[in-house]
């Protein structure tokens, strides 16, 4: 699965969304732009790769288990 990292300069915020996920458009600020893409087996793997890219260190799960993208919505 390919994920896109979106960044909004006005809000100084990031959103990691799988490519083509229009249902998550509400998570992106109007000025957000894709700054990086990555292939990953799982969303958690993509989150770790995002942290590596941004220099944030090890990704630590918040303890919430969920499927992203939801089953049947992948590309």
mmCIF file of the N, C-alpha and C atoms, coordinates in Angstrom:
data_MODEL
# 
_entry.id   MODEL 
# 
loop_
_atom_site.group_PDB 
_atom_site.id 
_atom_site.type_symbol 
_atom_site.label_atom_id 
_atom_site.label_alt_id 
_atom_site.label_comp_id 
_atom_site.label_asym_id 
_atom_site.label_entity_id 
_atom_site.label_seq_id 
_atom_site.pdbx_PDB_ins_code 
_atom_site.Cartn_x 
_atom_site.Cartn_y 
_atom_site.Cartn_z 
_atom_site.occupancy 
_atom_site.B_iso_or_equiv 
_atom_site.pdbx_formal_charge 
_atom_site.auth_seq_id 
_atom_site.auth_comp_id 
_atom_site.auth_asym_id 
_atom_site.auth_atom_id 
_atom_site.pdbx_PDB_model_num 
ATOM 1   N N  . UNK A 1 1  ? 0.846   -1.169 0.000  1.00 0.00 ? 1  UNK A N  1 
ATOM 2   C CA . UNK A 1 1  ? 0.000   0.000  0.000  1.00 0.00 ? 1  UNK A CA 1 
ATOM 3   C C  . UNK A 1 1  ? 0.896   1.237  0.000  1.00 0.00 ? 1  UNK A C  1 
ATOM 4   N N  . UNK A 1 2  ? 0.497   2.221  -0.764 1.00 0.00 ? 2  UNK A N  1 
ATOM 5   C CA . UNK A 1 2  ? 1.250   3.478  -0.823 1.00 0.00 ? 2  UNK A CA 1 
ATOM 6   C C  . UNK A 1 2  ? 0.534   4.526  0.034  1.00 0.00 ? 2  UNK A C  1 
ATOM 7   N N  . UNK A 1 3  ? 1.315   5.194  0.864  1.00 0.00 ? 3  UNK A N  1 
ATOM 8   C CA . UNK A 1 3  ? 0.794   6.243  1.743  1.00 0.00 ? 3  UNK A CA 1 
ATOM 9   C C  . UNK A 1 3  ? 1.424   7.577  1.359  1.00 0.00 ? 3  UNK A C  1 
ATOM 10  N N  . UNK A 1 4  ? 0.669   8.651  1.590  1.00 0.00 ? 4  UNK A N  1 
ATOM 11  C CA . UNK A 1 4  ? 1.138   10.004 1.306  1.00 0.00 ? 4  UNK A CA 1 
ATOM 12  C C  . UNK A 1 4  ? 1.192   10.797 2.604  1.00 0.00 ? 4  UNK A C  1 
ATOM 13  N N  . UNK A 1 5  ? 2.264   11.543 2.779  1.00 0.00 ? 5  UNK A N  1 
ATOM 14  C CA . UNK A 1 5  ? 2.373   12.437 3.924  1.00 0.00 ? 5  UNK A CA 1 
ATOM 15  C C  . UNK A 1 5  ? 2.061   13.844 3.435  1.00 0.00 ? 5  UNK A C  1 
ATOM 16  N N  . UNK A 1 6  ? 0.982   14.408 3.979  1.00 0.00 ? 6  UNK A N  1 
ATOM 17  C CA . UNK A 1 6  ? 0.536   15.747 3.627  1.00 0.00 ? 6  UNK A CA 1 
ATOM 18  C C  . UNK A 1 6  ? 0.991   16.700 4.713  1.00 0.00 ? 6  UNK A C  1 
ATOM 19  N N  . UNK A 1 7  ? 1.393   17.912 4.305  1.00 0.00 ? 7  UNK A N  1 
ATOM 20  C CA . UNK A 1 7  ? 1.822   18.923 5.269  1.00 0.00 ? 7  UNK A CA 1 
ATOM 21  C C  . UNK A 1 7  ? 1.122   20.243 4.978  1.00 0.00 ? 7  UNK A C  1 
ATOM 22  N N  . UNK A 1 8  ? 0.631   20.864 6.042  1.00 0.00 ? 8  UNK A N  1 
ATOM 23  C CA . UNK A 1 8  ? 0.013   22.187 5.955  1.00 0.00 ? 8  UNK A CA 1 
ATOM 24  C C  . UNK A 1 8  ? 0.928   23.185 6.650  1.00 0.00 ? 8  UNK A C  1 
ATOM 25  N N  . UNK A 1 9  ? 1.409   24.140 5.906  1.00 0.00 ? 9  UNK A N  1 
ATOM 26  C CA . UNK A 1 9  ? 2.263   25.174 6.491  1.00 0.00 ? 9  UNK A CA 1 
ATOM 27  C C  . UNK A 1 9  ? 1.459   26.089 7.418  1.00 0.00 ? 9  UNK A C  1 
ATOM 28  N N  . UNK A 1 10 ? 0.233   26.424 7.035  1.00 0.00 ? 10 UNK A N  1 
ATOM 29  C CA . UNK A 1 10 ? -0.562  27.348 7.846  1.00 0.00 ? 10 UNK A CA 1 
ATOM 30  C C  . UNK A 1 10 ? -0.908  26.760 9.222  1.00 0.00 ? 10 UNK A C  1 
ATOM 31  N N  . UNK A 1 11 ? -1.113  25.444 9.282  1.00 0.00 ? 11 UNK A N  1 
ATOM 32  C CA . UNK A 1 11 ? -1.467  24.798 10.551 1.00 0.00 ? 11 UNK A CA 1 
ATOM 33  C C  . UNK A 1 11 ? -0.286  24.053 11.170 1.00 0.00 ? 11 UNK A C  1 
ATOM 34  N N  . UNK A 1 12 ? 0.840   24.024 10.469 1.00 0.00 ? 12 UNK A N  1 
ATOM 35  C CA . UNK A 1 12 ? 2.008   23.248 10.915 1.00 0.00 ? 12 UNK A CA 1 
ATOM 36  C C  . UNK A 1 12 ? 1.588   21.830 11.310 1.00 0.00 ? 12 UNK A C  1 
ATOM 37  N N  . UNK A 1 13 ? 0.823   21.186 10.414 1.00 0.00 ? 13 UNK A N  1 
ATOM 38  C CA . UNK A 1 13 ? 0.306   19.853 10.727 1.00 0.00 ? 13 UNK A CA 1 
ATOM 39  C C  . UNK A 1 13 ? 0.576   18.880 9.591  1.00 0.00 ? 13 UNK A C  1 
ATOM 40  N N  . UNK A 1 14 ? 0.630   17.599 9.982  1.00 0.00 ? 14 UNK A N  1 
ATOM 41  C CA . UNK A 1 14 ? 0.860   16.507 9.044  1.00 0.00 ? 14 UNK A CA 1 
ATOM 42  C C  . UNK A 1 14 ? -0.343  15.577 9.047  1.00 0.00 ? 14 UNK A C  1 
ATOM 43  N N  . UNK A 1 15 ? -0.575  14.919 7.915  1.00 0.00 ? 15 UNK A N  1 
ATOM 44  C CA . UNK A 1 15 ? -1.592  13.868 7.819  1.00 0.00 ? 15 UNK A CA 1 
ATOM 45  C C  . UNK A 1 15 ? -1.009  12.760 6.948  1.00 0.00 ? 15 UNK A C  1 
ATOM 46  N N  . UNK A 1 16 ? -0.993  11.531 7.468  1.00 0.00 ? 16 UNK A N  1 
ATOM 47  C CA . UNK A 1 16 ? -0.511  10.374 6.718  1.00 0.00 ? 16 UNK A CA 1 
ATOM 48  C C  . UNK A 1 16 ? -1.730  9.592  6.253  1.00 0.00 ? 16 UNK A C  1 
ATOM 49  N N  . UNK A 1 17 ? -1.954  9.577  4.950  1.00 0.00 ? 17 UNK A N  1 
ATOM 50  C CA . UNK A 1 17 ? -3.175  9.030  4.372  1.00 0.00 ? 17 UNK A CA 1 
ATOM 51  C C  . UNK A 1 17 ? -2.806  8.123  3.213  1.00 0.00 ? 17 UNK A C  1 
ATOM 52  N N  . UNK A 1 18 ? -3.537  6.986  3.085  1.00 0.00 ? 18 UNK A N  1 
ATOM 53  C CA . UNK A 1 18 ? -3.196  6.124  1.955  1.00 0.00 ? 18 UNK A CA 1 
ATOM 54  C C  . UNK A 1 18 ? -3.625  6.779  0.655  1.00 0.00 ? 18 UNK A C  1 
ATOM 55  N N  . UNK A 1 19 ? -2.820  6.542  -0.358 1.00 0.00 ? 19 UNK A N  1 
ATOM 56  C CA . UNK A 1 19 ? -3.023  7.168  -1.661 1.00 0.00 ? 19 UNK A CA 1 
ATOM 57  C C  . UNK A 1 19 ? -4.417  6.872  -2.195 1.00 0.00 ? 19 UNK A C  1 
ATOM 58  N N  . UNK A 1 20 ? -5.122  7.903  -2.554 1.00 0.00 ? 20 UNK A N  1 
ATOM 59  C CA . UNK A 1 20 ? -6.440  7.759  -3.132 1.00 0.00 ? 20 UNK A CA 1 
ATOM 60  C C  . UNK A 1 20 ? -7.578  7.746  -2.121 1.00 0.00 ? 20 UNK A C  1 
ATOM 61  N N  . UNK A 1 21 ? -7.285  7.978  -0.851 1.00 0.00 ? 21 UNK A N  1 
ATOM 62  C CA . UNK A 1 21 ? -8.308  7.962  0.203  1.00 0.00 ? 21 UNK A CA 1 
ATOM 63  C C  . UNK A 1 21 ? -9.032  9.302  0.244  1.00 0.00 ? 21 UNK A C  1 
ATOM 64  N N  . UNK A 1 22 ? -10.068 9.432  -0.551 1.00 0.00 ? 22 UNK A N  1 
ATOM 65  C CA . UNK A 1 22 ? -10.822 10.690 -0.576 1.00 0.00 ? 22 UNK A CA 1 
ATOM 66  C C  . UNK A 1 22 ? -11.726 10.845 0.645  1.00 0.00 ? 22 UNK A C  1 
ATOM 67  N N  . UNK A 1 23 ? -12.029 9.743  1.331  1.00 0.00 ? 23 UNK A N  1 
ATOM 68  C CA . UNK A 1 23 ? -12.862 9.819  2.538  1.00 0.00 ? 23 UNK A CA 1 
ATOM 69  C C  . UNK A 1 23 ? -12.150 10.556 3.670  1.00 0.00 ? 23 UNK A C  1 
ATOM 70  N N  . UNK A 1 24 ? -10.821 10.654 3.590  1.00 0.00 ? 24 UNK A N  1 
ATOM 71  C CA . UNK A 1 24 ? -10.053 11.333 4.637  1.00 0.00 ? 24 UNK A CA 1 
ATOM 72  C C  . UNK A 1 24 ? -9.657  12.753 4.254  1.00 0.00 ? 24 UNK A C  1 
ATOM 73  N N  . UNK A 1 25 ? -10.248 13.281 3.213  1.00 0.00 ? 25 UNK A N  1 
ATOM 74  C CA . UNK A 1 25 ? -9.916  14.647 2.780  1.00 0.00 ? 25 UNK A CA 1 
ATOM 75  C C  . UNK A 1 25 ? -10.137 15.672 3.895  1.00 0.00 ? 25 UNK A C  1 
ATOM 76  N N  . UNK A 1 26 ? -11.079 15.404 4.790  1.00 0.00 ? 26 UNK A N  1 
ATOM 77  C CA . UNK A 1 26 ? -11.359 16.342 5.886  1.00 0.00 ? 26 UNK A CA 1 
ATOM 78  C C  . UNK A 1 26 ? -10.194 16.456 6.868  1.00 0.00 ? 26 UNK A C  1 
ATOM 79  N N  . UNK A 1 27 ? -9.243  15.523 6.822  1.00 0.00 ? 27 UNK A N  1 
ATOM 80  C CA . UNK A 1 27 ? -8.076  15.569 7.707  1.00 0.00 ? 27 UNK A CA 1 
ATOM 81  C C  . UNK A 1 27 ? -6.994  16.517 7.193  1.00 0.00 ? 27 UNK A C  1 
ATOM 82  N N  . UNK A 1 28 ? -7.130  16.939 5.945  1.00 0.00 ? 28 UNK A N  1 
ATOM 83  C CA . UNK A 1 28 ? -6.120  17.796 5.325  1.00 0.00 ? 28 UNK A CA 1 
ATOM 84  C C  . UNK A 1 28 ? -6.565  19.250 5.348  1.00 0.00 ? 28 UNK A C  1 
ATOM 85  N N  . UNK A 1 29 ? -5.668  20.122 5.718  1.00 0.00 ? 29 UNK A N  1 
ATOM 86  C CA . UNK A 1 29 ? -5.939  21.559 5.657  1.00 0.00 ? 29 UNK A CA 1 
ATOM 87  C C  . UNK A 1 29 ? -6.010  21.983 4.184  1.00 0.00 ? 29 UNK A C  1 
ATOM 88  N N  . UNK A 1 30 ? -6.711  23.079 3.892  1.00 0.00 ? 30 UNK A N  1 
ATOM 89  C CA . UNK A 1 30 ? -6.847  23.527 2.502  1.00 0.00 ? 30 UNK A CA 1 
ATOM 90  C C  . UNK A 1 30 ? -5.514  23.758 1.780  1.00 0.00 ? 30 UNK A C  1 
ATOM 91  N N  . UNK A 1 31 ? -4.470  24.170 2.510  1.00 0.00 ? 31 UNK A N  1 
ATOM 92  C CA . UNK A 1 31 ? -3.187  24.435 1.862  1.00 0.00 ? 31 UNK A CA 1 
ATOM 93  C C  . UNK A 1 31 ? -2.240  23.237 1.896  1.00 0.00 ? 31 UNK A C  1 
ATOM 94  N N  . UNK A 1 32 ? -2.706  22.074 2.368  1.00 0.00 ? 32 UNK A N  1 
ATOM 95  C CA . UNK A 1 32 ? -1.837  20.900 2.502  1.00 0.00 ? 32 UNK A CA 1 
ATOM 96  C C  . UNK A 1 32 ? -1.360  20.397 1.144  1.00 0.00 ? 32 UNK A C  1 
ATOM 97  N N  . UNK A 1 33 ? -0.110  19.953 1.146  1.00 0.00 ? 33 UNK A N  1 
ATOM 98  C CA . UNK A 1 33 ? 0.513   19.403 -0.058 1.00 0.00 ? 33 UNK A CA 1 
ATOM 99  C C  . UNK A 1 33 ? 1.229   18.114 0.306  1.00 0.00 ? 33 UNK A C  1 
ATOM 100 N N  . UNK A 1 34 ? 1.298   17.179 -0.650 1.00 0.00 ? 34 UNK A N  1 
ATOM 101 C CA . UNK A 1 34 ? 2.042   15.937 -0.436 1.00 0.00 ? 34 UNK A CA 1 
ATOM 102 C C  . UNK A 1 34 ? 3.522   16.279 -0.419 1.00 0.00 ? 34 UNK A C  1 
ATOM 103 N N  . UNK A 1 35 ? 4.202   15.884 0.659  1.00 0.00 ? 35 UNK A N  1 
ATOM 104 C CA . UNK A 1 35 ? 5.645   16.145 0.754  1.00 0.00 ? 35 UNK A CA 1 
ATOM 105 C C  . UNK A 1 35 ? 6.466   14.867 0.675  1.00 0.00 ? 35 UNK A C  1 
ATOM 106 N N  . UNK A 1 36 ? 5.787   13.688 0.742  1.00 0.00 ? 36 UNK A N  1 
ATOM 107 C CA . UNK A 1 36 ? 6.529   12.423 0.775  1.00 0.00 ? 36 UNK A CA 1 
ATOM 108 C C  . UNK A 1 36 ? 5.555   11.274 0.567  1.00 0.00 ? 36 UNK A C  1 
ATOM 109 N N  . UNK A 1 37 ? 6.000   10.223 -0.088 1.00 0.00 ? 37 UNK A N  1 
ATOM 110 C CA . UNK A 1 37 ? 5.202   9.008  -0.242 1.00 0.00 ? 37 UNK A CA 1 
ATOM 111 C C  . UNK A 1 37 ? 6.046   7.812  0.167  1.00 0.00 ? 37 UNK A C  1 
ATOM 112 N N  . UNK A 1 38 ? 5.357   6.744  0.594  1.00 0.00 ? 38 UNK A N  1 
ATOM 113 C CA . UNK A 1 38 ? 6.062   5.553  1.065  1.00 0.00 ? 38 UNK A CA 1 
ATOM 114 C C  . UNK A 1 38 ? 5.198   4.316  0.830  1.00 0.00 ? 38 UNK A C  1 
ATOM 115 N N  . UNK A 1 39 ? 5.849   3.203  0.554  1.00 0.00 ? 39 UNK A N  1 
ATOM 116 C CA . UNK A 1 39 ? 5.182   1.907  0.483  1.00 0.00 ? 39 UNK A CA 1 
ATOM 117 C C  . UNK A 1 39 ? 5.330   1.242  1.839  1.00 0.00 ? 39 UNK A C  1 
ATOM 118 N N  . UNK A 1 40 ? 4.236   0.668  2.349  1.00 0.00 ? 40 UNK A N  1 
ATOM 119 C CA . UNK A 1 40 ? 4.281   -0.017 3.640  1.00 0.00 ? 40 UNK A CA 1 
ATOM 120 C C  . UNK A 1 40 ? 3.233   -1.115 3.673  1.00 0.00 ? 40 UNK A C  1 
ATOM 121 N N  . UNK A 1 41 ? 3.541   -2.187 4.408  1.00 0.00 ? 41 UNK A N  1 
ATOM 122 C CA . UNK A 1 41 ? 2.616   -3.314 4.542  1.00 0.00 ? 41 UNK A CA 1 
ATOM 123 C C  . UNK A 1 41 ? 1.418   -2.958 5.412  1.00 0.00 ? 41 UNK A C  1 
ATOM 124 N N  . UNK A 1 42 ? 1.655   -2.169 6.469  1.00 0.00 ? 42 UNK A N  1 
ATOM 125 C CA . UNK A 1 42 ? 0.592   -1.802 7.408  1.00 0.00 ? 42 UNK A CA 1 
ATOM 126 C C  . UNK A 1 42 ? 0.664   -0.307 7.685  1.00 0.00 ? 42 UNK A C  1 
ATOM 127 N N  . UNK A 1 43 ? -0.404  0.220  8.281  1.00 0.00 ? 43 UNK A N  1 
ATOM 128 C CA . UNK A 1 43 ? -0.424  1.634  8.646  1.00 0.00 ? 43 UNK A CA 1 
ATOM 129 C C  . UNK A 1 43 ? 0.623   1.921  9.724  1.00 0.00 ? 43 UNK A C  1 
ATOM 130 N N  . UNK A 1 44 ? 0.771   0.996  10.681 1.00 0.00 ? 44 UNK A N  1 
ATOM 131 C CA . UNK A 1 44 ? 1.780   1.204  11.725 1.00 0.00 ? 44 UNK A CA 1 
ATOM 132 C C  . UNK A 1 44 ? 3.185   1.232  11.133 1.00 0.00 ? 44 UNK A C  1 
ATOM 133 N N  . UNK A 1 45 ? 3.449   0.393  10.135 1.00 0.00 ? 45 UNK A N  1 
ATOM 134 C CA . UNK A 1 45 ? 4.743   0.420  9.449  1.00 0.00 ? 45 UNK A CA 1 
ATOM 135 C C  . UNK A 1 45 ? 4.931   1.769  8.757  1.00 0.00 ? 45 UNK A C  1 
ATOM 136 N N  . UNK A 1 46 ? 3.870   2.266  8.130  1.00 0.00 ? 46 UNK A N  1 
ATOM 137 C CA . UNK A 1 46 ? 3.934   3.576  7.478  1.00 0.00 ? 46 UNK A CA 1 
ATOM 138 C C  . UNK A 1 46 ? 4.195   4.678  8.501  1.00 0.00 ? 46 UNK A C  1 
ATOM 139 N N  . UNK A 1 47 ? 3.587   4.571  9.681  1.00 0.00 ? 47 UNK A N  1 
ATOM 140 C CA . UNK A 1 47 ? 3.817   5.566  10.735 1.00 0.00 ? 47 UNK A CA 1 
ATOM 141 C C  . UNK A 1 47 ? 5.271   5.560  11.198 1.00 0.00 ? 47 UNK A C  1 
ATOM 142 N N  . UNK A 1 48 ? 5.880   4.371  11.312 1.00 0.00 ? 48 UNK A N  1 
ATOM 143 C CA . UNK A 1 48 ? 7.292   4.313  11.698 1.00 0.00 ? 48 UNK A CA 1 
ATOM 144 C C  . UNK A 1 48 ? 8.170   4.927  10.609 1.00 0.00 ? 48 UNK A C  1 
ATOM 145 N N  . UNK A 1 49 ? 7.858   4.625  9.366  1.00 0.00 ? 49 UNK A N  1 
ATOM 146 C CA . UNK A 1 49 ? 8.628   5.194  8.260  1.00 0.00 ? 49 UNK A CA 1 
ATOM 147 C C  . UNK A 1 49 ? 8.471   6.716  8.217  1.00 0.00 ? 49 UNK A C  1 
ATOM 148 N N  . UNK A 1 50 ? 7.268   7.208  8.532  1.00 0.00 ? 50 UNK A N  1 
ATOM 149 C CA . UNK A 1 50 ? 7.053   8.657  8.637  1.00 0.00 ? 50 UNK A CA 1 
ATOM 150 C C  . UNK A 1 50 ? 7.941   9.252  9.724  1.00 0.00 ? 50 UNK A C  1 
ATOM 151 N N  . UNK A 1 51 ? 7.964   8.604  10.885 1.00 0.00 ? 51 UNK A N  1 
ATOM 152 C CA . UNK A 1 51 ? 8.804   9.093  11.979 1.00 0.00 ? 51 UNK A CA 1 
ATOM 153 C C  . UNK A 1 51 ? 10.273  9.096  11.587 1.00 0.00 ? 51 UNK A C  1 
ATOM 154 N N  . UNK A 1 52 ? 10.712  8.051  10.879 1.00 0.00 ? 52 UNK A N  1 
ATOM 155 C CA . UNK A 1 52 ? 12.102  8.005  10.407 1.00 0.00 ? 52 UNK A CA 1 
ATOM 156 C C  . UNK A 1 52 ? 12.369  9.174  9.466  1.00 0.00 ? 52 UNK A C  1 
ATOM 157 N N  . UNK A 1 53 ? 11.460  9.417  8.540  1.00 0.00 ? 53 UNK A N  1 
ATOM 158 C CA . UNK A 1 53 ? 11.608  10.498 7.564  1.00 0.00 ? 53 UNK A CA 1 
ATOM 159 C C  . UNK A 1 53 ? 11.699  11.862 8.255  1.00 0.00 ? 53 UNK A C  1 
ATOM 160 N N  . UNK A 1 54 ? 10.865  12.067 9.278  1.00 0.00 ? 54 UNK A N  1 
ATOM 161 C CA . UNK A 1 54 ? 10.822  13.353 9.969  1.00 0.00 ? 54 UNK A CA 1 
ATOM 162 C C  . UNK A 1 54 ? 11.813  13.456 11.122 1.00 0.00 ? 54 UNK A C  1 
ATOM 163 N N  . UNK A 1 55 ? 12.524  12.352 11.418 1.00 0.00 ? 55 UNK A N  1 
ATOM 164 C CA . UNK A 1 55 ? 13.486  12.364 12.507 1.00 0.00 ? 55 UNK A CA 1 
ATOM 165 C C  . UNK A 1 55 ? 12.843  12.360 13.884 1.00 0.00 ? 55 UNK A C  1 
ATOM 166 N N  . UNK A 1 56 ? 11.681  11.754 14.005 1.00 0.00 ? 56 UNK A N  1 
ATOM 167 C CA . UNK A 1 56 ? 10.934  11.752 15.258 1.00 0.00 ? 56 UNK A CA 1 
ATOM 168 C C  . UNK A 1 56 ? 11.232  10.554 16.146 1.00 0.00 ? 56 UNK A C  1 
ATOM 169 N N  . UNK A 1 57 ? 12.063  9.618  15.710 1.00 0.00 ? 57 UNK A N  1 
ATOM 170 C CA . UNK A 1 57 ? 12.376  8.450  16.529 1.00 0.00 ? 57 UNK A CA 1 
ATOM 171 C C  . UNK A 1 57 ? 11.352  7.343  16.377 1.00 0.00 ? 57 UNK A C  1 
ATOM 172 N N  . UNK A 1 58 ? 11.331  6.458  17.352 1.00 0.00 ? 58 UNK A N  1 
ATOM 173 C CA . UNK A 1 58 ? 10.490  5.270  17.290 1.00 0.00 ? 58 UNK A CA 1 
ATOM 174 C C  . UNK A 1 58 ? 9.012   5.624  17.424 1.00 0.00 ? 58 UNK A C  1 
ATOM 175 N N  . UNK A 1 59 ? 8.199   5.023  16.541 1.00 0.00 ? 59 UNK A N  1 
ATOM 176 C CA . UNK A 1 59 ? 6.751   5.194  16.637 1.00 0.00 ? 59 UNK A CA 1 
ATOM 177 C C  . UNK A 1 59 ? 6.245   4.349  17.792 1.00 0.00 ? 59 UNK A C  1 
ATOM 178 N N  . UNK A 1 60 ? 5.437   4.941  18.650 1.00 0.00 ? 60 UNK A N  1 
ATOM 179 C CA . UNK A 1 60 ? 4.837   4.223  19.770 1.00 0.00 ? 60 UNK A CA 1 
ATOM 180 C C  . UNK A 1 60 ? 3.324   4.257  19.596 1.00 0.00 ? 60 UNK A C  1 
ATOM 181 N N  . UNK A 1 61 ? 2.748   3.082  19.488 1.00 0.00 ? 61 UNK A N  1 
ATOM 182 C CA . UNK A 1 61 ? 1.304   2.963  19.317 1.00 0.00 ? 61 UNK A CA 1 
ATOM 183 C C  . UNK A 1 61 ? 0.579   3.601  20.492 1.00 0.00 ? 61 UNK A C  1 
ATOM 184 N N  . UNK A 1 62 ? -0.555  4.186  20.205 1.00 0.00 ? 62 UNK A N  1 
ATOM 185 C CA . UNK A 1 62 ? -1.392  4.782  21.243 1.00 0.00 ? 62 UNK A CA 1 
ATOM 186 C C  . UNK A 1 62 ? -2.296  3.741  21.891 1.00 0.00 ? 62 UNK A C  1 
ATOM 187 N N  . UNK A 1 63 ? -2.103  2.467  21.516 1.00 0.00 ? 63 UNK A N  1 
ATOM 188 C CA . UNK A 1 63 ? -2.900  1.397  22.076 1.00 0.00 ? 63 UNK A CA 1 
ATOM 189 C C  . UNK A 1 63 ? -4.241  1.207  21.396 1.00 0.00 ? 63 UNK A C  1 
ATOM 190 N N  . UNK A 1 64 ? -4.469  1.933  20.331 1.00 0.00 ? 64 UNK A N  1 
ATOM 191 C CA . UNK A 1 64 ? -5.722  1.817  19.590 1.00 0.00 ? 64 UNK A CA 1 
ATOM 192 C C  . UNK A 1 64 ? -5.478  0.913  18.391 1.00 0.00 ? 64 UNK A C  1 
ATOM 193 N N  . UNK A 1 65 ? -6.222  -0.168 18.312 1.00 0.00 ? 65 UNK A N  1 
ATOM 194 C CA . UNK A 1 65 ? -6.078  -1.086 17.191 1.00 0.00 ? 65 UNK A CA 1 
ATOM 195 C C  . UNK A 1 65 ? -7.190  -0.814 16.186 1.00 0.00 ? 65 UNK A C  1 
ATOM 196 N N  . UNK A 1 66 ? -6.804  -0.590 14.946 1.00 0.00 ? 66 UNK A N  1 
ATOM 197 C CA . UNK A 1 66 ? -7.786  -0.366 13.906 1.00 0.00 ? 66 UNK A CA 1 
ATOM 198 C C  . UNK A 1 66 ? -7.169  -0.731 12.575 1.00 0.00 ? 66 UNK A C  1 
ATOM 199 N N  . UNK A 1 67 ? -8.022  -1.006 11.618 1.00 0.00 ? 67 UNK A N  1 
ATOM 200 C CA . UNK A 1 67 ? -7.576  -1.302 10.258 1.00 0.00 ? 67 UNK A CA 1 
ATOM 201 C C  . UNK A 1 67 ? -7.622  -0.008 9.464  1.00 0.00 ? 67 UNK A C  1 
ATOM 202 N N  . UNK A 1 68 ? -6.496  0.342  8.853  1.00 0.00 ? 68 UNK A N  1 
ATOM 203 C CA . UNK A 1 68 ? -6.471  1.485  7.951  1.00 0.00 ? 68 UNK A CA 1 
ATOM 204 C C  . UNK A 1 68 ? -5.595  1.115  6.778  1.00 0.00 ? 68 UNK A C  1 
ATOM 205 N N  . UNK A 1 69 ? -6.090  1.179  5.605  1.00 0.00 ? 69 UNK A N  1 
ATOM 206 C CA . UNK A 1 69 ? -7.454  1.554  5.263  1.00 0.00 ? 69 UNK A CA 1 
ATOM 207 C C  . UNK A 1 69 ? -8.433  0.451  5.662  1.00 0.00 ? 69 UNK A C  1 
ATOM 208 N N  . UNK A 1 70 ? -9.694  0.804  5.875  1.00 0.00 ? 70 UNK A N  1 
ATOM 209 C CA . UNK A 1 70 ? -10.681 -0.220 6.231  1.00 0.00 ? 70 UNK A CA 1 
ATOM 210 C C  . UNK A 1 70 ? -10.733 -1.313 5.159  1.00 0.00 ? 70 UNK A C  1 
ATOM 211 N N  . UNK A 1 71 ? -10.992 -2.524 5.586  1.00 0.00 ? 71 UNK A N  1 
ATOM 212 C CA . UNK A 1 71 ? -11.059 -3.650 4.650  1.00 0.00 ? 71 UNK A CA 1 
ATOM 213 C C  . UNK A 1 71 ? -11.986 -3.316 3.489  1.00 0.00 ? 71 UNK A C  1 
ATOM 214 N N  . UNK A 1 72 ? -11.524 -3.624 2.290  1.00 0.00 ? 72 UNK A N  1 
ATOM 215 C CA . UNK A 1 72 ? -12.313 -3.369 1.102  1.00 0.00 ? 72 UNK A CA 1 
ATOM 216 C C  . UNK A 1 72 ? -12.128 -1.996 0.505  1.00 0.00 ? 72 UNK A C  1 
ATOM 217 N N  . UNK A 1 73 ? -11.363 -1.114 1.174  1.00 0.00 ? 73 UNK A N  1 
ATOM 218 C CA . UNK A 1 73 ? -11.161 0.232  0.643  1.00 0.00 ? 73 UNK A CA 1 
ATOM 219 C C  . UNK A 1 73 ? -9.748  0.461  0.122  1.00 0.00 ? 73 UNK A C  1 
ATOM 220 N N  . UNK A 1 74 ? -8.916  -0.569 0.167  1.00 0.00 ? 74 UNK A N  1 
ATOM 221 C CA . UNK A 1 74 ? -7.560  -0.414 -0.347 1.00 0.00 ? 74 UNK A CA 1 
ATOM 222 C C  . UNK A 1 74 ? -7.556  -0.317 -1.856 1.00 0.00 ? 74 UNK A C  1 
ATOM 223 N N  . UNK A 1 75 ? -6.438  0.093  -2.381 1.00 0.00 ? 75 UNK A N  1 
ATOM 224 C CA . UNK A 1 75 ? -6.328  0.234  -3.836 1.00 0.00 ? 75 UNK A CA 1 
ATOM 225 C C  . UNK A 1 75 ? -6.001  -1.083 -4.467 1.00 0.00 ? 75 UNK A C  1 
# 
